[in-house]
Amino acid sequence: MSENTQADLPLITALQTVLASKQIPNMLNSQQTKALCNSLNCTTIELAERMLPLAASFSFAPKSDFKVGAIAIDKQQQLFLGANYELEYGPLSGSLHAEQSAIFNALSHQADELTDLVINAAPCGYCRQFINELANANQLKVRFNQQSYDFPQLLPQSFGPNDLGVKTPLAKLELNAASQAPDFAKASYAPYTQVQSAMFAYQGDKVIAWSCYLENVAFNPSLSPLLTLLSQLTLNHLSLNNVDRFELWEHKDNRFSFKQELQNFAEHSQKPMVHHYYPST
C-alpha cells in the first residue's frame, strides 16, 4: 500500500492478511468482504466507507486535482472500486467520474444486481443521470457524507430509459460467452444508437485491459470506451508503460466511431493503434 493510504492501519493490515498482497485491490469478492468485516468488526457499508481513500488513490486528476473514490456493492456483497480519471489534454469533457468507473468495474466482473454505491463526495448531476440508467436505479442506495439516500431522492422527476421505451436498462453485460474481440463490442450497452464498440490495451499478444461503450438516455453522460479503458488500466496497477498498442473494434454499420478519439490519445501517448471493423468486408 502507498504512503498516502496508511492512515487506517487496521484496515491495511486486515487487507494484507486476507488478500496475501500489499497491492490495493480493485475489487473484493464476497468471501473476502466477509473475512474483512469479521476481522474489523464492521458492516459491509462501513467497510466500503473505510476503503474510500483506497479507491480515491486510483484517481488520475491532472486538471482538477480533485480525487474521488467510489465503491459499488452488489447483492452478493462484492465490492468494486472506482476513481475519477481525466485526460491531460483536450477539453474538460475528457473525464471519467468515479461512480462511472466503479459501475463499469462491477459490470466488467459480471457483478450481480448493484445494491449500494458509496462515494467520498456527493455525486454530481452528470453522475446521477448516468446512475439512472441502471435497471435497478430505483432500488439503489447511495451513501456519502455518512448519510444514506434512496437514489430517487437524488434525482426527482427524472428522465430515464422508461421515457424512451427501453425495456432492458443497463444490467449485466453479455459477456458469458465472450472470447473474440467482437464479442466484447457486442456487449456494449447502446439502446439509443445500437453502436457496438470495444477498446483493448495490449502488452505483446496479451490483453491487459478492455472496455466497451455504455450509453445514456441523456447522451452526454454516455461512457467513452477510451476513458473506461484508461481507468481499467489504473485499477489494475498498470500504466501506459505496460501498453504496447491499443485496438479498437467496431461494427461496420455503426452510426459513429471512436476512432478519432483513440487516435488522438495514441498520438499523445506515442502508442500505436489498430482499428478493426467487423463483420469483415
C-alpha angles and dihedrals in degrees: 000000000000123000094255091061097053099094095092097053096169089056093047092049093048092049092050091049097046096041097035087222139099093214120104106248121233090210142009123215120222094265092051091047091052093048092050093047090051092047094048096034093233141122124255091256091050090050091051091050091051090049095053093095087054091051091048090052087072090061120120107194111155093157105041100023083211110132117204127184127192134181124201118204124200129203090263087062093248116150123218119191126213138173138187119269127196130190113237092222135041131031128337089255087075093091140105118213122227093242091055091047093052093046093051090046088055094046093047089056090051091247119190121239111322114238104175141023116199117194135177092222136030110277114252121235090259091059093044089057091049093048088052088069091070115107091232098038092127090059097042119111118212121200128193135142089021090296128113124214135184102239095240087063089063096049110032119182088014130189109224148146093296090062090063095039097254106166098188111045122188112308132126116357114238096249104126094106098025111137107136127057094252089057090064092048090051088055089067114124103229111140092154101051105010089226115162116202135151132176129204135193114212133200103192105313094334124100106226097175138006140182141181136205119276117190134206131209089234089051098213095078090051110132118249111221089219095059091043091050092052090048091051090053090053094046088054092052091250130131136195087271087071093053121091097175145348125231129198121198119192137167110256091233096053114139090226138008138227091209096107093048092052092042091054091051093045090054091047092049094038091234125136120245133200124203121206132187123202140233086042115245 
